[in-house]
Amino acid sequence: MGKIVGLVNQKGGAGKSSITNALSNEFARRGYRVLVVDYDPQGTQTMLFGYNRLSQFIGTEHDMTNIFNGKDLNPISVKENLDLLPANPNLREEAESGKMGKELVLSNFLRGGFGKKGIAEDYDIVFIDSPADSGALTVGTIAASDYVLIPTRLTFVDSTGLVGTLQTIIQAVITFRLDLSILGFIPVAYKSRLREHNDVLASLKTTIPQILSKHDFIKTASEELFLEPLKDRIAWAEAAGKRVSIREYIEKEKKGQRDILLSLENITDEIIRRVMIHSEIGVEV
């Protein structure tokens, strides 16, 4: 079964969708079979893949709300090695409908159970893009994941939101008795010359381990919690506007910002190392 990585941060603007899109393209480019789950009713991830009308999936085999109603749900093939389960604007209504076990619906769909095969068995890695809150969809993302990857901006406000996100993860692990590891934290929109960014990053590198040390049932995939920062570059917004991957955009139009691609390659290498995915499926990296 493929490794399931949920990207979570209850603070908006943390870069979850951009990083999910970038990493899924990087893994697919290397030959891994990748599934992206857009579990955010706003559908930013779905739109980044070029599908601007979320309503086009309502009532179809690609309707994400099907998993709450026992109906078939099938992914869309975006490109070679890369499939997408698109968002539905009615997803939050379904997830917060009061149904028992709603937080575990996505987990059951991906992992299988009750005699049914989980769709994650068809992939090497699954990325889940979650909404920016602490509601049922975010908790459902955490419950479905083997690993959580947490992007964050380096401001005081964002660092406060990051602590809240950790509390949501800790509570979900306790409530659902999850076997979950924190894959790491990715600083985004990083400006190396900005004192605030460096001060906040240094503070987080002290504060986060202190929080986790009080909850020894929370596992981490590495002693080094923070992955390489992704620098603040205009190419991120421009690629999103053109609905193309960050790699495709930089290689065609912004070659001067190739340092982003080097960072993405380094982060991809480190994720592969941390989840040991290469040893299980034999892909050379």
C-alpha distance (Angstrom), angle and dihedral (degrees) to the residues before:
residue distance angle dihedral
M1 . . .
G2 3.78 . .
K3 3.78 121.3 .
I4 3.81 112.1 -102.3
V5 3.80 116.7 -141.1
G6 3.79 119.7 -173.1
L7 3.79 119.0 -161.4
V8 3.78 108.8 -148.4
N9 3.78 139.4 172.9
Q10 3.79 121.8 141.1
K11 3.80 90.2 -149.8
G12 3.79 114.6 89.4
G13 3.79 121.2 -124.2
A14 3.79 94.5 32.7
G15 3.79 93.3 128.4
K16 3.82 100.0 -109.0
S17 3.78 95.6 140.0
S18 3.80 95.8 43.6
I19 3.80 92.5 48.8
T20 3.81 93.2 44.3
N21 3.78 89.3 52.5
A22 3.79 94.1 45.5
L23 3.81 95.3 47.0
S24 3.79 94.6 44.8
N25 3.79 89.6 53.8
E26 3.81 91.3 47.0
F27 3.80 93.0 52.0
A28 3.81 92.8 45.1
R29 3.80 89.7 49.5
R30 3.81 88.9 56.9
G31 3.78 92.3 53.2
Y32 3.79 101.0 -98.3
R33 3.79 118.0 139.3
V34 3.80 103.2 -118.1
L35 3.80 132.9 -167.8
V36 3.81 121.2 -169.9
V37 3.81 117.7 -160.6
D38 3.81 114.7 -160.4
Y39 3.80 100.4 -155.1
D40 3.79 93.8 167.2
P41 3.83 115.5 97.1
Q42 3.82 89.3 -147.3
G43 3.80 86.3 69.3
T44 3.80 98.9 -148.3
Q45 3.79 91.1 148.3
T46 3.79 92.3 50.2
M47 3.80 90.3 50.5
L48 3.81 91.7 48.8
F49 3.80 86.5 61.0
G50 3.81 89.2 55.2
Y51 3.81 102.5 -96.7
N52 3.79 104.9 124.7
R53 3.82 99.2 170.9
L54 3.79 111.0 65.3
S55 3.80 89.4 -179.8
Q56 3.81 90.0 69.9
F57 3.82 89.7 76.2
I58 3.80 97.7 50.4
G59 3.78 111.4 116.4
T60 3.81 93.3 8.0
E61 3.80 133.1 108.1
H62 3.82 86.3 -95.9
D63 3.83 94.7 58.2
M64 3.82 107.3 123.8
T65 3.79 92.1 -152.7
N66 3.82 88.1 67.0
I67 3.80 89.6 85.8
F68 3.80 89.6 65.0
N69 3.79 92.4 51.9
G70 3.79 102.7 43.7
K71 3.81 93.7 -108.2
D72 3.79 127.6 134.8
L73 3.79 117.2 -87.9
N74 3.79 120.5 -167.0
P75 3.81 129.1 -177.9
I76 3.79 128.2 -121.7
S77 3.79 119.1 -119.4
V78 3.81 105.6 -123.9
K79 3.78 97.9 175.5
E80 3.78 139.4 -35.0
N81 3.83 110.1 -39.5
L82 3.81 92.3 -1.3
D83 3.82 126.6 99.7
L84 3.81 130.8 173.4
L85 3.79 135.1 -151.3
P86 3.82 98.8 -157.5
A87 3.78 126.6 -140.5
N88 3.78 125.4 -104.0
P89 3.84 121.3 -148.5
N90 3.83 88.9 -137.6
L91 3.80 93.2 55.8
R92 3.80 96.2 102.7
E93 3.80 92.2 51.4
E94 3.81 90.1 54.4
A95 3.80 94.1 44.5
E96 3.80 93.4 50.0
S97 3.80 96.8 41.0
G98 3.79 93.7 112.3
K99 3.79 95.2 -107.4
M100 3.79 114.5 153.0
G101 3.80 114.0 -105.2
K102 3.79 94.5 11.1
E103 3.81 90.9 144.6
L104 3.81 90.0 60.9
V105 3.81 98.4 48.3
L106 3.81 94.9 93.9
S107 3.80 91.5 45.4
N108 3.80 91.4 53.1
F109 3.80 91.1 47.9
L110 3.80 94.1 50.1
R111 3.80 99.1 37.8
G112 3.79 100.6 31.7
G113 3.76 127.2 -142.1
F114 3.77 140.4 164.4
G115 3.79 88.5 64.8
K116 3.81 94.4 -51.8
K117 3.80 127.4 118.6
G118 3.79 116.5 -119.6
I119 3.79 116.8 -127.7
A120 3.83 90.6 -130.1
E121 3.80 87.3 74.2
D122 3.81 88.3 73.7
Y123 3.82 93.6 58.3
D124 3.79 141.3 57.7
I125 3.79 94.5 -141.4
V126 3.80 135.4 9.0
F127 3.81 123.6 -158.5
I128 3.82 119.8 -160.8
D129 3.80 118.7 -159.6
S130 3.81 108.3 -155.5
P131 3.82 132.9 -165.5
A132 3.80 123.9 -98.7
D133 3.81 99.1 -102.5
S134 3.79 141.9 69.6
G135 3.81 96.3 -108.9
A136 3.80 134.2 119.4
L137 3.82 94.5 -71.6
T138 3.81 93.3 53.5
V139 3.79 91.9 44.6
G140 3.80 88.1 47.2
T141 3.80 89.5 53.2
I142 3.79 91.0 52.1
A143 3.81 92.1 46.4
A144 3.82 91.3 51.7
S145 3.81 95.7 48.5
D146 3.77 133.7 94.0
Y147 3.79 87.9 -164.9
V148 3.79 135.6 17.2
L149 3.79 120.8 -145.4
I150 3.78 115.2 -162.3
P151 3.82 121.9 -158.9
T152 3.80 116.9 -166.3
R153 3.76 140.1 176.6
L154 3.77 116.5 -129.0
T155 3.80 103.4 -117.3
F156 3.79 129.5 111.1
V157 3.81 91.7 -111.1
D158 3.80 92.0 50.2
S159 3.79 92.5 47.7
T160 3.81 88.9 55.1
G161 3.80 89.2 51.8
L162 3.78 89.4 49.6
V163 3.80 91.4 58.2
G164 3.82 88.7 51.4
T165 3.79 90.0 51.1
L166 3.80 90.5 52.8
Q167 3.80 89.6 51.6
T168 3.82 90.0 52.7
I169 3.81 90.4 50.6
I170 3.80 92.4 48.0
Q171 3.80 92.2 49.3
A172 3.81 91.8 48.3
V173 3.81 91.5 51.2
I174 3.81 89.9 51.4
T175 3.80 95.8 44.2
F176 3.80 97.6 46.5
R177 3.82 98.6 26.6
L178 3.76 90.9 -124.2
D179 3.79 126.4 -167.8
L180 3.77 93.5 -141.5
S181 3.80 137.2 149.9
I182 3.78 130.0 -160.0
L183 3.78 103.9 -123.1
G184 3.77 93.4 -164.7
F185 3.78 148.8 -81.3
I186 3.81 122.8 -86.8
P187 3.82 117.3 -156.9
V188 3.81 108.0 -145.4
A189 3.82 134.8 -164.0
Y190 3.80 86.7 22.0
K191 3.80 119.9 -178.8
S192 3.79 109.2 -167.0
R193 3.82 93.0 -160.8
L194 3.80 94.4 51.8
R195 3.79 110.7 98.7
E196 3.83 93.3 -154.3
H197 3.79 91.7 57.9
N198 3.79 93.6 50.1
D199 3.80 92.8 44.6
V200 3.82 93.1 49.5
L201 3.81 91.9 45.9
A202 3.80 91.4 50.8
S203 3.80 90.5 47.8
L204 3.82 92.8 49.6
K205 3.80 91.2 49.9
T206 3.80 87.0 59.2
T207 3.81 100.7 36.4
I208 3.82 100.6 45.4
P209 3.84 96.0 55.6
Q210 3.81 88.6 47.7
I211 3.81 91.1 54.4
L212 3.79 92.9 46.4
S213 3.80 92.9 47.1
K214 3.81 88.3 65.1
H215 3.80 90.6 57.8
D216 3.80 106.8 48.2
F217 3.82 91.6 175.1
I218 3.81 88.6 71.5
K219 3.78 107.1 91.8
T220 3.78 126.3 -153.5
A221 3.79 126.9 -153.8
S222 3.80 92.5 -138.9
E223 3.78 139.8 12.5
E224 3.82 86.9 -124.0
L225 3.80 100.7 72.2
F226 3.80 98.7 -176.5
L227 3.78 122.8 73.2
E228 3.79 123.9 -155.1
P229 3.83 112.1 -62.2
L230 3.79 118.5 -112.0
K231 3.78 109.5 -132.1
D232 3.78 124.9 -126.8
R233 3.81 106.2 -98.9
I234 3.81 132.1 161.1
A235 3.80 89.4 -133.1
W236 3.82 90.8 79.2
A237 3.81 93.0 62.4
E238 3.79 93.9 39.0
A239 3.81 93.4 51.2
A240 3.81 90.4 48.8
G241 3.79 90.4 50.6
K242 3.80 91.4 53.0
R243 3.84 92.4 44.3
V244 3.81 93.4 -125.4
S245 3.79 130.9 122.4
I246 3.78 117.6 -90.7
R247 3.81 89.8 -116.8
E248 3.79 93.9 52.2
Y249 3.79 91.9 47.5
I250 3.81 95.9 48.4
E251 3.79 94.4 44.6
K252 3.81 91.2 51.8
E253 3.79 105.3 32.2
K254 3.82 113.8 6.5
K255 3.79 107.3 41.1
G256 3.79 90.0 152.1
Q257 3.80 89.0 70.2
R258 3.81 97.1 55.4
D259 3.80 89.1 125.1
I260 3.82 85.5 83.2
L261 3.80 89.8 60.8
L262 3.79 92.0 49.3
S263 3.80 89.8 52.9
L264 3.81 91.0 48.1
E265 3.79 90.4 50.7
N266 3.80 90.6 50.6
I267 3.80 92.0 48.5
T268 3.80 91.1 47.6
D269 3.82 90.7 50.8
E270 3.80 90.5 50.2
I271 3.82 93.9 48.0
I272 3.81 89.6 50.9
R273 3.79 89.5 50.7
R274 3.78 94.0 47.1
V275 3.80 96.9 49.3
M276 3.82 92.8 36.1
I277 3.77 89.8 -135.8
H278 3.83 94.6 148.4
S279 3.79 94.1 61.3
E280 3.78 91.1 54.6
I281 3.79 101.9 47.9
G282 3.78 102.4 26.1
V283 3.79 100.0 -124.6
E284 3.76 113.2 155.1
V285 3.76 115.4 -127.7
